[in-house]
Amino acid sequence: MQAVALTRYLPIDDPQSLFDCELDVPAPGPRDLLVRVEAVSVNPVDTKVRAPRPEVEAQPRILGYDAAGVVESVGAEVAGFKPGDAVYYAGDITRQGSNARFQLVDERIVARKPGSLDFAASAALPLTALTAWELLFERMGYAFEGGGDGRVLLVIAGAGGVGSVAIQLAKMAGFTVVATASREESAAWCRDLGANHVVDHRQPLAPQLQALGFETIDAALNFADTDRYWTELGELLAPLGRVGLIVEPAGPLRIGDPYKAKCIGIHWEFMFARPKFRTADMDQQGRILARVAELVDAGRLRTTARETLSPINAANLREAHRRLESGRSVGKLVLAGW
């Protein structure tokens, strides 16, 4: 089968950082689906996993943590899917990824893709939708129905992949959403997704929020730089507020006052935790993706795909990584077709 892989961890401008290869089609285990991949999208996790380091892989490693495709065959214990089903999923960081013509994925973290979207538009959603949903409605504990009523939520990096879904889900939950963006293109994208207000994250946040009439905020989602905004968010968050994080800090964080004095909840989200540790509720990811597909098909949630490159090959994946590493991406970049 065709695949895009790496054996060394190199700068993206090196042609060997991601290369085309032919590998054997894998055989499904008892709970696995063998999926014929039709489209994939890129996420910051791809560039972080690929980041330069001395390690060398004995066998080609396949990245890719968003996919949509068709079930080719199923393992002996699979009950929820059959060959021919059109599905979408984010996958498992401990297994080979989606940048291959065929991929194995545990049925418990898969759902049927939205019927109203094609494969490319569907592939933009799984990782970011799972991250935003788990963080808002499970880690931080807000209810999907009315959990944000009367509350102000700040979304740092609102135009990114996760931010683009989080804005939409937060609006459904009733939050007044303030997103951050630094360029007019990204600010317009946030407003179009439903953000009530947009502020510039290159400037101090407190004066901008005060100008909007917000002395404090009830919750914050930091999808950018944990260290940079830590002190500022501690000052902005109201007593009993909550902060959601996805980016590992570069150094130690002071979690005492004002976080302790205000009893601010600190909530981490790592979308791969369930499949990586094979938690008892691993199948919750399949249920979340099924609910997301329902919201899409009902016209309540939009795909965040903005551009599609074709075909899926090493040259286009290197270009996708290059754009993501620029820090100027808006929405999601998708690759489709072989």
N, C-alpha and C positions, 0 to 999 in steps of 0.2 A: 504494500500500500504506500501511497505518497504520504510524506510527513515532513515537517520542518522541525529541526532539532538543534541541540548544541552538545558539545562534549567539553568545551572550555568556556569559561566565563570572561567575556571580552567586551570592550567598548562597542557600542552599536555600529560605529562606522567600520569596524573590521568585518569583512565578508564572512568570516567564520563564526561570528557571534551567533548567527542563526543560519543554518544551511539546509538545502533540500536533500532528502534522502529517501530510500526505499526500505521499508521494514516489513516484517511479517505481520499479517492480521492477527491480533490477539484472540484467544479463546475465552469466552465468558465463564466466570465462576458461578456458583449457585444463585446468588442474588443479583448478578450483573446483567445489564443490557449491553449488547454490542450495537453502537449507534453509527450510522453512516452520516458523518458530519457534513452539513451543507453550508453553515456559516459560523463564524466565531467573532468575538470582539476582544479588544485588549484593555487591560486594567493596570493600574500602578503595580499590582503584585507581580505582573509579568516582568516589568523592568527591574523590580527589586530582586526577584529570584535570579535574573540574568546578570545582575551587577557584577563588575569585574572582581575576581578573587582567584587565588592560585589553584584551587581545586580543579581536578580533571576527572570527568566521568568515564568509566570503563565502557559504558554503552550509551548510545545517543539518548539524551533526555528531551522529552517533548513538553513544552510549556503550553499555556492556554487554559483559561479558567472561565470561559463563557462559551456556550455552544447551543446550536439548534440543528436538529437533523431528524433522521428517520430510523426507527428501530429495525435492525437487520436480523438479529436473532436474540434469544433470551436464555438465561441460565435455568437449570432444572427446578429451582425453587421460586422463580419469578411468578407472581400472581397478578400484578396490576397492569402489565403491558404485554403487547404482542407485536410480532413483526408487522411493519407498515405504519405503526403509530408515529405521528409527528410530535417530537418532544423538545424540551429545552431544559437547561440545567447549568450550574456553575462547576460542579465536579468536586474533586478531592485533591488537595495540594500534595498528598503523599503518593499519588499515582500519576501515571502518564497523562498529559493534558490533551486538550482538544485540537491542537494544531496538527491533526493527522486525519487521513481519510476515514478511518474507523477508530472508535474509542470505546473503552469499557468504562461503565459508570454504574454504581449501585442504584438499583431501582428506587430506593428510599429517598434519594435526594433529587429525583426527577419528576417532572410533571408534563402533561400534554401542553404544547405551546399554545399561545393565543390563536384562536381560529381566524381572527381578523387581521393578523399580521403575517407577513412573509417570513422566511427563515432569517433573513438579515436583520429585520427590525426586531424579531424575537430574541436573537442572539445578543442584543445590546442590554438585555434586562436582568438576567438571573443573578449575577454576583451583586450588582448594585441594589437590586430590589430586596434580596435577602439581607444584605447588610443594613439597609435603612429600616426595613421592617423589624428585624431582630433587635436593633438598637432602640428604636422608638417604643415598640409595643411589648418587647420582652425584657431586655436589659433595664431600660428606664421605666418600664411599667405603665406607660400611658395607654389608655383604652383607645382602640381604633375608632369607636363611636363616641364622640364627645370628650375624649381625653384631653383635648387642647382648648376646650371652651374657656374663655376668659384668660388664657395664658399667652405670653409672648415667647416665641422661640427664635433664637439666632442661629442661622446656618452659615458657618464659615466655609467658604469655597462652594457656594451654591451652584455654580455652573459646571462643576465637575460631574463625573458619572454618578457617584453616590448622592451628592447634593441635589442633582437634578431629580432623582426619585424621591429623596427625603422631603423636598419642598412640596411635592404633590401629595404624598402621604400625610404630611403634617397639616396641610390645608383640609384634607378630608376629615382629619381628627378634630378640626376646629381651631387650630392655633392661628394667631396673628404671626405671620412669618416675616422675619427680617433676614434677608440673604446678604452675603458679602460678595462683591465682585470688583475687579480693578479696571476693567475695560468696558466701553459702551456695548460692545458685542455681547460680552458675558452678562452684563447687567440687563440687557434687553431679553436675553434668554431666560434669566431668573424671573423677570416680570411675566413673561409669556407663560411660564409654568405655574404661575399663581402667587409668587412672592408679593406680599403687601408693600414692602419697602426694600430698597437695596442701598447698602452703604459700601464705602470703599475700604477694603481691608489693608490698604497701604497707609491709611491714616488712623489716628487714634479712634477707637470705636465709641468710647463714652460720649464725647461731644456730639457725634453724629446721632447717636441714639437719643440723647437729651433733646436735640433739635426736633426729633420726631415725637417727643413727648414721653419717652421711656427712660425713667431714672434707673430702673432695674429691669432685668429680664428673668423669666421663670425657668428657662432651660436654654441650653446651647449644645449644638452639634459641631464639633471641631473636626473637619475633614481635611485639614491642611497641616499645620505645624503645632504640635502639642506644646512644645516648650515656649514658643513665641507668645502664645495667647494665654498661657496658664495664669499669670499674675493678673492680667487684665480681666479675664473671665471670673476669677475669684472675687474681684471687686464689683463686677457688673451683676453677678447672679444674686437674686433675692434669697433671703433665708429660706431654707428647705428647697432650694432650687436643685437642678440636676444638670450634669454635663456628660455628654456622650463623646467617646474618643475612639479613633481607629488607627491613629498613627503612633508608632512606638516613639517615645521621647528619646532625644539624643543624650540626655543626662538625667540625674535625679530630679524628681519633682517634690517640692515642699507641699505636703498634704495637710499641714497644720492650718492655723488661722491664715486667711479668713474662711477656708473651707471647713475646718472643724467648728469654729464659732458659729457659722451659719448652718451647720449640718447639711452641707451641700453633698448630694449623692454623686459619686464618681463611677461611671459605667463604661466598661470596655466591651468592644464588639470585635470578634474575629470570626468571620463567616465560616472559615474552614474548621472551627473547633469541633462541631458535631461530627463530620465525617472523619476528621483526623483521629479523634479519640473514640469514635464509634459509640457515641453516647446512647443511652436508652431511648432518647427522644429524637434520634437521628432522622426519623421519617417526618418530623415536623417541617423539615425543609421542603419536602415534596408537597406538603399541604400548603405552605406559604406560597410556593410557586403556582399551585393550582388556584389559590385565591387571587394572586396577582393577575393571572390569565383571565379570570372572571372580570376583574376590574377593568382590564384593557378592553375586553370584548363588550363591556357595558359602556364604554366611552368615558370612563372616569379616570383612567390612568393612561398616559401617553408613553410610547417608546421614546428613549432618549438618543436613538441613533441619529447622527447628523450627516455622516458620509460613509460610503461603502467603497472599498477597494476590491478589485478582482483581477486575477484569481487569488486563492490562498496559496502563497508561496513565500520563500525566504525573503525575496526582495521587498515584497509588500509588507511583510511582518516587520522587517527592519525599519521600513519607513514609518510604520505605525508606532513602533517603540520610540523612534527618533522624535516624532511629534509629541508623544506622551511625555517624554523626558524634557521637552521644552517648557513644560509648565503652563502652556497657553491653550490647552485643549478645552473645548466646550462640548458638553454632551459626550457621546460615545462614537468611536471610530470602529467600523465593522469591516470584516473581510468575508467575501462570499464566493462560492464556486471553486472548482478545481480545474 
